[in-house]
Amino acid sequence: MTAFTPEQQAAIGQRQGPLLLSANAGSGKTTVLVERLVAAVLEDGIAPARLLAITFTDKAAGELRSRVRARLAAAGQRAAARDIERAQISTIHGFCSGVLRAHAVTAGLDPGFSVLPTSTARALRQRAFDAALADALADVGGAPRADALDLAAAWGPDRLRDAILGVHDALRSQGQTAPRLPPCVPRRTVAEALQGLRMSTETFAGELRGARTGQPSLDAARAVLADCFALLEGASAPGREALAALRFERRVPELKTDACQEWADAVVRVGEALDDREACADHALLDELLCAFAAAYAAGKRSSSGLDYDDLELFTRDLLRDEPAVAQGYAERFERIMVDEFQDTNRLQLELIGHLDRANVFLVGDELQSIYGFRHADVSLFREQRVSHGARGQARVLATNWRSHHELLETINGAWGAAVHPGYVPLVAGRSGRPGDGPRTELLITAAAWDDPDVDPRLAAELAEGMPTGVKGSKLAEARAIARRVRTLVDAGQCSESDVVVLVRAATDLHVFERALEREGFATLAGGGRGYWLRQPVQDLTSYLGALVNPRDERALFGTLASPLCGLSSDGLAHVAAVAREGSRGAWQAVRSVVLARRLSAADAAALEAFLVRFAVERTAAPRYGLDELIERAVLQSGYDLHVLRLPGGRRRLANVHKLLRLAAEYEADHGRDVRGFIDHATAEVEADVREAEAPVELSGEPAIRLMTIHAAKGLEFGVVVVADLGRKGRAEARDLLVEDDRVGLRLVRLGRKPCGALAHAELAARANAAAAEEERRILHVAFTRAEERLVLSGVVPVGDDWPKAGTTACPLSWIGPRLGSGLLARLPEEPALTVDLDDGHGRVHVGVRLVAPETAPATLGLAAPPPPGAQLGLFTAEPYPAAAANGSSAGRSRSAGPEPAREAGGALFAAGLTRTLTDPAAGLEAPAGLPAFLAAPPPPVPTLSYSSLSAHARCGYRFYLERVLRLPASELASAVAAQAPAGLDPRARGSIAHLVLEELDFQRPEVPPVATLRAMGARFDADPTQAEAAEIAALLERFLAASPLIDRLRAARRVRVEAAWVVPPASPDAPLLNGFLDVLADEEDGGSLVVDWKTDRLGGEDPAAAVERSYATQQAVYALAVLTSGAPEVEVAHAFLERPEVVVAERFAQSDLPELQARVLARARPVLERSFPVSSEPHIGLCTGCPGRGGLCSHPLELTDRVLEAAASPPGDGTSRSA
């Protein structure tokens, strides 16, 4: 798009007065926003500080600001480009935060308030609800509150919490600072209902008097009416059982009259009145609980001077409403106001903007992209404003889509446009595209027959091979069909891996699609901001922590045993469970019993024994280590890092492990060393379905297929969009407690009785469900319009019948499918591949349809057809593994990026080829002929190497062997000269504290923490620095920050990553896998990379360059290799000694240096790979303290290992390297 279209130009040019712009997907609305801001500055002469632009996300705000700055700079207006930083371009929360900080006292807030992280707010909410519920259930005057106890017993705490928190948030989004339920208004009183029943009974009875007698149905009706009269004459309202008895069969014409129907309806109305009377009593209790929760939550926030995101909006609205001078000041400050994504606002936000409105507000949005109802976005506001603006000639439309191929737009318009969305504005093609060989929209229909028990077991086994367990066959077939279709498109050159995204409505089964893609040899990247806590490595390691703190937590223990941290087989786990049941032992007692040891296979027994030895040591040592250290020790001791690296997507999995280390350290910094608390935090994050993204894979340019939720894809675009899982049924959105304006509805929940809707619940639930169904269609519209060149839809449905019936819980295919033809599913068994080409007046629909069924498995899934009955199934073949083709493709059945999974137990993936072999040429052992190379090759003595491990080997090969190969625990043998050790702070603790400060440093505003904080940091490293020692560290850091030229470079860098994890794959079969962390990795403006490694060594007058050459040359090479391997054109590795801040010892490396660096590092690792572990020739206390061999296995006597060497007083390095 090189010029503005007339509709864009009109939207840019109409800047005076209010305007609402309805912008279709891909229509360039951001460009319009940018140009309106630029024109306001350049053409209208408005200072940037007088512009306000509200965006939906911080990312969108940053992109908008960047584009405006670039546009002004390109126009030669550099001063204006600089001044654009003064424009208020932010989210609504960012704007509110600024207003409240400027007027905190007036708003009644602590000027130092903070915005609570979501997890902190969630914990506060839970505590507030618990306190409110406890108060509601407390005795009054010594007597229990029977009504409150009955309500809590019937609802249950979780259901009550969901109802109260849900309505609390809904009411706050409507502008209530202190939420209260609307008054309880029954549909009718019991007296009114009884009076209506009396009248209808008399009318109906009069009608029956002239009817036949002796007819059983009529006589039964007369008897019921007599009972009804008796009930009406009673002193009190009839009970539910009596009302339920007022029924008869209406088989004869005399009982199918209007009078009979009116009587039956009147009986129902009496029941409803009784329900409403009970509901009003519940309403009072729920309102009381809501008020108590709101008060407790507000008090909890006040005690920590914190606000949640709703508070930002509410307090700002209250301030602008109650302080007209403040509101006028802000209204006059901003000459132009722009609101992006207006379709996702709520009434509170609209009211807030209204206080600033001087007929100068520009609203832009798209009704069909309103998909945040769960955040209380109200699309009706957009519709109302569109109508009112349109009536004044202040509404415009951007209809032209510049993103998608015109054939895609024709199909979206024709099939799922006006026929699905009332008031639909057709997507107009803005670009032409090359014609394709077939339809650009495809539909993969996976037959639900894959779930039938009569599916050939051999076909089902081949389908499930290498896929997650516990998943329906139809889901596996859908995932593998998608993966194979993507493979076909990529191999045909129609797209690349990075062009493809797989979108799902919910992330529940995202891992299934991910695994199917990995089996086809694709690298994958799961995004969308959720799912991190459910990733298998994260689950494994949090289970391990749970077992560590309480081995009787059987869920955690079994999770740990099943994971590679222990590695028990499925049979082994079954034996553990069986022994635990016998005699009520419990699993923890069972794993240590002789009975279990006798039942386990040799492999399982060995695995369990090794795990229990490590586990016992770790449980004893646990109090001495931080949360991140406990996890890291488990990973390294078990070889878990090697395991995940060898799985498909291994680098991403390892990055998730590294992220868990960081999250654990952050939790400990905020909450202390509380293992149980961290596990509970992780559990709460899973239950709340929080937005926690997977770790990005740093230093990797490998193309990958992305997988994410549709919500996460909003605002993005992709060459090929696959929308999967369209056969999944939806869920009704109606909550137990509903509020709309001044109406309230609730479910009447009683023990032993089926819940029923009372008050306005039925009507409000119907409206909520209808709104949810509309939003589901809009969500799919967002998914469809992400595609540039090709759209692939996929789902599971029964084949041979018609499409699933539409409804509030129906699957998306229930409305997507019928637009392609009502008889399509019936045709597919006979025509498993066909093309739909139709035009019913809404536009041409051109869709290719494929059936994925057991009988089409060879074509759609690449699975072998089931052999004929009686044929022998070959379990093994003598053929060698297929060789990889020159272009990297595989001629075999699977293109898995790693070894094929051999089994999966308890959710943990085990891969063939990970078991150590007995092949050892030096011992005269040879691998059997025909074994694959990765099984025949002798394994290295350690799975991974890092700079710190290479350094450890250089200091003493024998200690390296004992600790890192044999995994022996540290020796606790006391040193004979320990008492003579120099007093004062351990140099390693000193270095660790300094490193921690630098790790948490904000390079834009570098500040050294107070001395008291530095002293407190020492506890994390089992140190207790004195006031003077902490002051010395503070002075050291302050001098460094003031004098080091590196700080300015890091401040100016485009991107800075602290503690950046890296992995370098083996460059050759005999090379090690390297991994570790970089203190700082910066991307500089010139495109180069800068690595900074902090050094706290005491130089003692030595030249820093000489110290680097003596002690850190290998580190320099390893770090340069890590960055260059990732594809960086060049890197500068700088060592910064805190004692000499003005001196930077740095060396630059380019891609041309890569072969030499690989050779240097391999040469340095060669002694380890060749199993050379010589004992140090110069033992001393600094080197030998804690060595497992000291005083026993080591050949040096204690008098040598306990001696103090002057030269060893300050060993190379500061002991704080984060290399793993």
C-alpha positions, -999 to 999 in steps of 0.1 A, spaced: 0 0 0 19 30 -13 -9 57 -12 -39 63 9 -73 52 -4 -102 77 -5 -117 61 26 -84 63 45 -77 99 33 -112 109 45 -106 94 79 -72 112 81 -85 145 69 -116 148 91 -98 159 122 -121 186 135 -148 174 157 -157 139 168 -154 109 145 -160 72 148 -142 49 123 -153 14 118 -122 -4 105 -124 -39 89 -96 -63 97 -64 -55 77 -77 -21 66 -48 -1 78 -64 15 109 -30 19 126 -18 38 95 -47 61 99 -40 66 136 -3 74 128 -12 99 100 -38 117 121 -12 122 149 14 133 123 -10 157 107 -21 171 140 16 181 147 27 191 112 -5 205 96 -26 216 127 4 229 147 -6 210 178 22 203 203 27 166 209 22 171 246 -14 181 238 -22 148 221 -37 118 239 -39 83 223 -53 54 242 -43 19 230 -53 -16 241 -19 -29 250 15 -15 260 29 -32 229 5 -13 206 13 19 224 50 14 218 45 5 181 23 36 176 48 59 192 76 44 172 58 47 139 48 83 145 84 91 154 97 74 123 71 92 102 81 126 116 118 119 111 112 108 75 95 141 69 126 159 81 109 170 114 136 157 138 126 182 166 90 170 164 102 134 163 120 140 196 90 158 211 66 130 203 79 114 235 59 141 253 26 129 237 4 108 260 4 75 240 -5 47 264 -30 22 276 -60 34 296 -43 21 327 -11 39 319 -30 72 314 -50 66 347 -18 58 366 -2 91 355 -33 111 365 -35 95 399 2 100 406 -1 136 398 -32 140 421 -27 112 446 -36 132 477 -67 147 461 -77 112 450 -72 100 486 -43 77 477 -8 72 490 15 91 466 38 61 466 11 36 455 20 7 433 0 -13 408 -3 -48 421 9 -77 399 -20 -99 389 -7 -128 410 -4 -106 440 -39 -93 435 -52 -128 431 -37 -139 464 -52 -108 481 -86 -116 466 -85 -151 479 -75 -140 514 -102 -113 514 -129 -138 503 -118 -163 530 -120 -136 556 -154 -125 544 -168 -160 543 -155 -167 578 -172 -135 591 -205 -145 574 -204 -179 590 -194 -166 625 -218 -171 653 -241 -142 662 -247 -138 700 -234 -173 705 -259 -188 681 -248 -202 647 -262 -185 615 -282 -213 601 -291 -195 570 -255 -186 561 -244 -222 570 -271 -237 547 -261 -214 519 -224 -222 522 -231 -259 525 -253 -259 494 -230 -237 472 -196 -248 484 -168 -224 490 -154 -225 454 -188 -219 438 -195 -191 462 -161 -175 455 -166 -176 418 -200 -160 421 -189 -132 444 -157 -124 426 -174 -126 392 -202 -101 401 -177 -79 420 -156 -75 389 -187 -70 366 -201 -43 388 -168 -25 391 -165 -25 353 -198 -7 352 -185 20 375 -193 9 410 -164 17 434 -181 -3 462 -201 -30 445 -236 -38 458 -262 -61 443 -293 -44 428 -324 -47 450 -341 -80 450 -373 -78 429 -393 -110 427 -412 -117 395 -443 -117 416 -452 -122 452 -464 -155 465 -498 -139 473 -501 -126 437 -492 -160 423 -517 -178 446 -545 -153 436 -537 -160 399 -539 -197 406 -572 -194 424 -588 -175 394 -574 -199 368 -585 -229 389 -620 -216 391 -621 -209 354 -608 -244 345 -631 -262 370 -661 -244 355 -651 -256 321 -648 -292 333 -682 -292 349 -698 -295 314 -673 -321 303 -678 -359 301 -679 -380 332 -665 -414 336 -635 -406 314 -603 -415 333 -582 -385 322 -610 -360 329 -618 -376 363 -581 -375 372 -580 -338 363 -611 -331 384 -594 -348 414 -563 -327 409 -583 -295 408 -600 -306 440 -566 -310 456 -557 -276 443 -587 -259 459 -578 -276 492 -543 -262 490 -556 -227 482 -578 -229 513 -548 -236 535 -535 -211 560 -501 -210 544 -486 -213 509 -484 -248 495 -452 -267 497 -432 -278 467 -442 -314 470 -478 -305 470 -473 -283 440 -455 -311 422 -485 -333 427 -507 -309 407 -504 -326 374 -522 -349 351 -519 -363 316 -535 -341 289 -545 -367 264 -581 -357 256 -594 -326 238 -610 -312 269 -576 -309 285 -560 -291 256 -578 -259 260 -566 -224 268 -581 -226 303 -562 -258 310 -529 -243 298 -535 -211 318 -541 -232 350 -508 -252 344 -489 -220 339 -504 -206 371 -491 -236 390 -457 -229 376 -459 -192 386 -466 -202 422 -435 -224 421 -415 -195 407 -428 -171 434 -418 -196 461 -383 -198 444 -381 -160 443 -390 -157 480 -362 -181 489 -339 -163 464 -345 -130 481 -332 -145 514 -301 -158 495 -298 -124 478 -294 -107 512 -267 -131 523 -249 -128 490 -250 -90 491 -236 -91 526 -208 -114 515 -201 -92 484 -198 -61 506 -176 -79 531 -154 -92 504 -151 -58 487 -142 -42 520 -116 -68 529 -101 -67 495 -99 -29 495 -84 -30 530 -58 -55 519 -48 -32 490 -46 -2 512 -24 -19 537 2 -24 509 -5 9 492 -15 -10 462 -41 -7 434 -54 -32 410 -61 -23 374 -98 -17 380 -88 7 408 -68 28 384 -99 34 363 -123 38 392 -102 63 412 -95 83 380 -132 84 371 -140 95 407 -113 121 406 -125 136 374 -161 134 384 -157 149 419 -130 175 411 -143 196 381 -111 217 381 -90 186 376 -112 173 349 -113 207 332 -75 209 333 -70 176 316 -98 183 291 -82 216 281 -47 200 280 -56 176 252 -66 191 219 -70 157 202 -80 124 218 -78 91 200 -91 58 213 -80 26 195 -98 -8 198 -129 11 210 -150 -21 205 -133 -36 236 -142 -8 261 -166 -10 290 -190 16 305 -165 27 331 -139 35 305 -165 53 283 -175 74 313 -139 82 321 -132 93 285 -164 114 286 -150 136 313 -122 146 288 -144 149 258 -147 184 242 -161 171 209 -125 162 200 -125 124 204 -116 100 176 -129 65 181 -117 36 160 -126 -1 162 -142 -31 146 -173 -46 160 -163 -80 146 -131 -79 166 -147 -74 200 -136 -106 217 -129 -96 253 -163 -102 269 -146 -121 297 -129 -88 306 -163 -71 306 -159 -54 272 -193 -43 260 -197 -43 222 -231 -27 225 -212 6 234 -195 5 200 -229 -1 183 -246 27 202 -218 52 195 -217 42 158 -254 49 155 -252 83 173 -221 94 154 -237 82 121 -268 103 128 -246 134 130 -225 125 99 -195 117 121 -190 80 113 -168 65 85 -158 31 74 -125 14 63 -137 -16 43 -107 -24 22 -85 -53 34 -49 -51 24 -38 -82 41 -56 -112 26 -58 -127 -9 -90 -117 -27 -101 -153 -30 -99 -157 8 -120 -126 13 -146 -138 -12 -150 -170 7 -151 -153 41 -177 -128 28 -198 -154 11 -198 -181 37 -194 -165 71 -201 -128 65 -236 -113 63 -252 -147 68 -236 -150 102 -230 -114 114 -259 -88 113 -248 -55 98 -217 -71 83 -195 -48 62 -180 -69 34 -142 -71 32 -131 -54 1 -99 -68 -15 -72 -42 -16 -45 -62 -34 -45 -87 -62 -27 -120 -58 -15 -147 -81 -42 -173 -89 -37 -206 -71 -39 -242 -82 -69 -248 -60 -91 -233 -33 -72 -211 -9 -96 -221 19 -96 -257 30 -117 -277 55 -102 -309 70 -131 -329 85 -118 -356 109 -143 -384 114 -155 -390 150 -153 -427 140 -116 -426 151 -130 -429 186 -150 -461 179 -138 -492 197 -139 -512 165 -111 -491 148 -84 -515 137 -60 -517 168 -30 -517 145 -41 -485 128 -49 -469 162 -14 -479 175 3 -464 145 -18 -432 148 -8 -429 185 29 -436 180 50 -408 194 19 -388 204 8 -378 239 -11 -404 258 -47 -401 271 -59 -383 240 -89 -394 219 -81 -410 186 -100 -384 167 -80 -356 183 -48 -374 174 -60 -379 138 -69 -342 135 -35 -331 148 -16 -354 125 -37 -345 95 -29 -308 101 8 -316 105 8 -336 73 -10 -310 54 15 -283 65 43 -306 55 28 -309 20 25 -272 17 61 -265 29 76 -293 7 57 -279 -23 73 -245 -17 39 -228 -11 50 -215 22 78 -217 48 76 -229 83 77 -193 97 47 -184 75 24 -209 94 4 -205 126 -19 -230 142 -47 -212 161 -70 -228 187 -99 -214 207 -85 -228 240 -50 -240 247 -61 -272 263 -49 -295 235 -23 -273 221 4 -298 230 -12 -324 209 -9 -303 177 26 -293 187 37 -329 190 22 -338 157 41 -310 140 73 -320 157 68 -355 144 68 -341 109 102 -325 116 91 -289 123 104 -267 150 75 -252 169 70 -222 191 39 -221 213 28 -186 221 -3 -169 232 8 -160 267 -6 -191 284 3 -227 290 38 -222 306 29 -238 339 14 -268 322 45 -276 302 59 -310 310 94 -298 322 77 -272 345 53 -299 358 81 -323 364 102 -299 384 74 -284 404 64 -320 413 100 -326 424 99 -296 447 66 -308 461 80 -342 468 112 -326 483 92 -306 508 67 -334 515 74 -369 501 41 -380 514 24 -358 488 17 -387 465 7 -367 435 40 -349 436 59 -381 444 44 -401 415 49 -372 392 86 -372 402 90 -409 399 74 -409 364 96 -380 352 132 -384 339 143 -371 373 138 -407 384 127 -426 353 105 -454 365 86 -472 338 48 -476 337 52 -511 352 74 -497 379 48 -470 388 21 -497 389 42 -517 413 47 -487 436 9 -481 436 2 -518 444 27 -520 472 14 -487 486 -21 -501 488 -9 -533 505 -11 -527 542 -19 -490 537 18 -482 534 16 -451 514 38 -444 483 67 -429 502 70 -459 524 65 -482 495 94 -468 474 118 -476 503 105 -511 510 122 -544 503 89 -557 489 90 -532 461 126 -538 454 119 -575 448 91 -567 423 108 -541 401 128 -549 370 165 -545 372 164 -512 353 136 -498 375 153 -509 406 186 -492 396 168 -460 386 149 -459 419 179 -466 440 199 -439 423 171 -414 427 166 -422 464 203 -417 471 202 -382 455 168 -374 470 180 -381 505 210 -359 501 189 -331 486 163 -333 513 190 -329 539 207 -300 521 175 -283 510 175 -256 537 209 -243 526 199 -236 490 176 -212 472 146 -224 453 163 -219 419 194 -237 432 173 -267 443 158 -270 409 192 -265 391 208 -292 413 180 -316 404 184 -309 367 222 -313 367 224 -343 389 197 -363 369 208 -352 335 174 -337 329 188 -310 307 202 -335 283 169 -354 283 148 -323 273 174 -312 247 172 -345 229 134 -342 226 118 -324 197 119 -287 205 146 -294 230 160 -259 232 126 -244 239 120 -270 266 154 -262 282 145 -225 280 114 -232 300 135 -249 326 158 -218 328 127 -196 331 115 -217 360 148 -210 377 143 -173 372 107 -174 384 117 -194 415 144 -169 423 120 -140 419 94 -156 441 121 -162 468 132 -125 466 96 -114 471 83 -141 496 113 -157 511 126 -192 508 92 -209 509 92 -241 488 56 -249 497 45 -214 489 61 -215 455 44 -248 447 11 -233 458 18 -203 436 24 -225 406 -8 -244 413 -28 -211 416 -13 -199 383 -25 -231 366 -60 -229 381 -64 -192 372 -53 -199 336 -29 -169 339 -12 -153 309 23 -167 314 41 -173 281 67 -199 274 103 -189 275 116 -175 242 144 -195 227 172 -170 228 200 -170 202 181 -191 177 172 -181 142 156 -214 134 123 -211 115 94 -224 135 57 -230 132 38 -210 158 9 -222 179 -13 -199 199 -48 -190 209 -69 -169 187 -69 -141 213 -31 -140 212 -31 -138 174 -53 -106 174 -34 -79 156 -10 -103 139 -10 -118 104 4 -150 89 8 -164 54 -10 -196 63 -35 -198 91 -47 -232 104 -77 -229 127 -79 -262 146 -103 -279 171 -134 -265 155 -153 -296 166 -149 -288 203 -182 -279 220 -186 -246 237 -197 -239 272 -228 -219 284 -216 -187 299 -244 -182 324 -231 -177 359 -249 -185 391 -252 -148 400 -260 -124 372 -264 -86 372 -275 -63 344 -283 -27 351 -308 -27 380 -318 -64 376 -304 -94 394 -308 -132 388 -294 -161 407 -296 -198 408 -314 -213 438 -290 -239 451 -302 -263 478 -289 -296 491 -308 -325 477 -326 -303 451 -318 -295 415 -306 -259 411 -331 -237 393 -330 -201 381 -348 -175 402 -356 -138 399 -344 -126 365 -318 -154 361 -335 -172 332 -338 -140 311 -303 -127 320 -288 -161 313 -304 -163 279 -290 -128 271 -256 -138 284 -256 -170 264 -267 -152 232 -240 -126 237 -214 -154 242 -225 -172 211 -222 -139 191 -187 -134 205 -177 -169 196 -185 -161 160 -165 -129 162 -136 -148 176 -136 -171 146 -138 -140 123 -106 -127 139 -90 -161 132 -101 -162 96 -88 -126 89 -53 -133 102 -46 -152 69 -27 -137 40 -26 -165 15 -43 -196 28 -68 -206 54 -71 -242 67 -100 -250 90 -102 -283 109 -124 -301 133 -139 -334 144 -176 -343 137 -196 -374 130 -196 -381 93 -225 -394 73 -251 -373 91 -259 -336 89 -239 -309 106 -242 -306 144 -272 -286 156 -266 -250 165 -270 -240 202 -253 -222 230 -229 -251 236 -226 -263 200 -192 -265 183 -181 -239 157 -186 -263 129 -223 -262 137 -225 -228 120 -194 -229 98 -203 -262 81 -239 -255 70 -228 -225 49 -209 -250 27 -239 -272 21 -263 -292 43 -255 -325 26 -218 -322 26 -211 -346 54 -232 -373 38 -212 -370 6 -178 -373 21 -176 -411 27 -181 -415 -11 -161 -384 -21 -134 -380 6 -118 -351 -13 -141 -326 -30 -144 -289 -38 -173 -266 -27 -180 -238 -52 -212 -219 -47 -226 -184 -46 -259 -177 -28 -258 -140 -32 -234 -131 -4 -203 -139 -25 -185 -168 -41 -175 -196 -17 -146 -218 -29 -134 -244 -4 -115 -276 -7 -128 -303 17 -109 -335 28 -121 -363 50 -97 -377 76 -111 -411 85 -96 -446 91 -103 -456 56 -85 -425 42 -55 -428 66 -30 -436 39 -38 -405 19 -45 -380 47 -22 -392 74 4 -413 56 -4 -443 78 -2 -478 64 -36 -493 55 -46 -520 79 -34 -554 66 -61 -579 55 -76 -602 81 -53 -631 90 -21 -613 77 9 -615 101 19 -582 116 57 -577 114 70 -562 146 106 -557 134 122 -551 101 158 -557 89 159 -525 69 182 -497 81 170 -463 92 161 -441 62 189 -417 53 182 -380 53 180 -364 19 203 -336 9 178 -309 15 171 -321 51 139 -339 43 135 -375 54 125 -403 33 111 -422 62 77 -422 79 85 -395 104 106 -363 103 109 -361 141 135 -336 151 147 -359 178 147 -396 186 113 -413 185 96 -416 219 97 -451 232 71 -447 258 53 -422 279 45 -427 316 26 -403 337 29 -376 311 67 -378 310 83 -384 276 111 -409 273 132 -411 241 150 -441 226 187 -436 226 190 -417 259 201 -448 279 239 -450 283 254 -479 265 281 -503 275 300 -497 243 336 -489 252 364 -496 227 390 -493 255 374 -522 273 371 -543 242 334 -539 241 318 -532 207 283 -524 197 263 -550 179 263 -546 141 235 -526 127 228 -504 157 221 -468 148 251 -445 152 236 -426 181 233 -459 201 267 -473 191 287 -442 199 302 -441 234 286 -414 255 306 -385 269 314 -387 306 291 -357 312 261 -347 291 268 -310 289 298 -287 294 300 -250 303 327 -225 310 325 -232 347 327 -269 343 358 -265 320 373 -243 346 366 -268 373 383 -295 353 413 -273 348 416 -267 385 414 -304 394 404 -331 370 399 -356 398 375 -335 418 356 -328 385 353 -366 380 340 -372 416 315 -344 415 303 -342 379 307 -377 366 301 -399 397 278 -372 412 292 -377 447 279 -353 473 302 -327 488 323 -337 517 315 -324 552 349 -334 566 361 -305 588 392 -288 579 421 -289 603 429 -253 596 393 -240 593 399 -220 624 429 -204 608 409 -193 578 409 -155 572 381 -138 590 356 -117 571 332 -121 542 339 -150 519 350 -137 485 325 -158 467 296 -143 488 310 -108 481 310 -116 444 275 -131 445 261 -101 462 276 -77 437 265 -99 408 229 -99 422 228 -61 423 241 -59 388 216 -86 377 187 -65 389 201 -32 378 180 -8 357 207 5 332 185 35 324 186 46 361 214 26 378 212 28 415 230 8 442 207 -5 469 211 7 505 236 -10 527 209 -26 547 195 -42 516 230 -55 507 234 -71 541 200 -88 537 211 -101 503 239 -119 520 214 -144 535 207 -158 501 244 -169 499 246 -181 535 266 -150 544 262 -123 570 282 -93 559 290 -66 585 279 -30 580 315 -22 569 316 -51 544 283 -42 529 294 -5 527 326 -16 509 305 -35 483 282 -5 479 312 18 474 327 -6 449 295 -7 429 290 31 430 325 38 417 320 12 390 286 26 378 299 61 378 331 54 359 326 24 336 320 33 299 300 1 296 271 15 315 265 42 288 267 15 261 242 -6 278 219 24 284 220 31 246 215 -5 235 184 -15 215 179 -45 237 195 -58 269 191 -92 284 204 -101 318 213 -136 327 207 -147 291 206 -185 288 224 -200 259 229 -234 243 254 -244 216 245 -277 199 274 -301 192 293 -290 161 305 -325 155 297 -360 168 326 -359 193 319 -323 204 301 -316 237 269 -297 241 276 -263 257 253 -243 278 253 -215 304 243 -179 311 257 -146 300 258 -118 327 246 -93 301 238 -97 263 231 -64 245 220 -57 209 236 -24 199 224 1 174 250 -8 149 237 -44 147 265 -59 167 262 -78 200 279 -70 233 285 -95 260 295 -82 294 309 -104 322 312 -88 356 343 -96 376 347 -89 413 382 -104 416 407 -86 438 434 -78 413 461 -67 438 477 -45 413 476 -69 384 468 -55 350 432 -65 341 442 -75 305 468 -99 320 442 -113 344 418 -120 315 446 -137 295 455 -158 325 421 -168 338 394 -160 314 406 -166 278 385 -198 276 354 -180 289 359 -153 262 360 -180 235 330 -199 248 309 -167 251 319 -156 216 311 -190 202 276 -189 219 266 -156 203 281 -162 169 265 -197 166 231 -180 170 238 -161 138 250 -127 151 274 -111 126 299 -101 153 302 -99 190 323 -80 215 331 -99 247 340 -75 275 353 -83 310 345 -56 335 365 -56 367 347 -37 394 380 -27 410 391 -10 378 359 5 363 377 27 338 394 -3 321 374 -26 298 391 -57 286 373 -66 254 379 -85 222 358 -86 190 349 -117 171 332 -121 137 316 -150 119 350 -157 102 364 -165 137 338 -192 142 358 -223 130 388 -212 152 366 -207 182 350 -241 178 384 -257 175 397 -239 206 367 -249 227 368 -285 215 405 -286 223 398 -273 258 371 -299 262 392 -328 248 406 -340 282 370 -343 295 358 -362 264 389 -385 266 382 -392 302 414 -377 315 408 -367 351 443 -359 367 445 -348 403 457 -313 409 495 -310 415 489 -281 439 463 -290 464 453 -263 490 423 -255 512 408 -231 487 407 -258 461 400 -289 482 374 -278 508 342 -298 502 358 -322 477 342 -357 480 377 -372 477 394 -352 504 407 -373 533 399 -406 515 398 -412 478 423 -384 470 459 -393 468 469 -361 486 471 -362 524 451 -338 545 481 -318 554 484 -308 517 447 -303 510 444 -281 542 474 -259 534 469 -222 525 488 -210 495 493 -173 490 489 -176 453 456 -194 459 441 -168 481 423 -152 452 416 -181 428 408 -174 391 372 -162 388 349 -151 415 329 -182 418 297 -165 407 295 -176 371 260 -187 361 273 -212 336 253 -244 341 
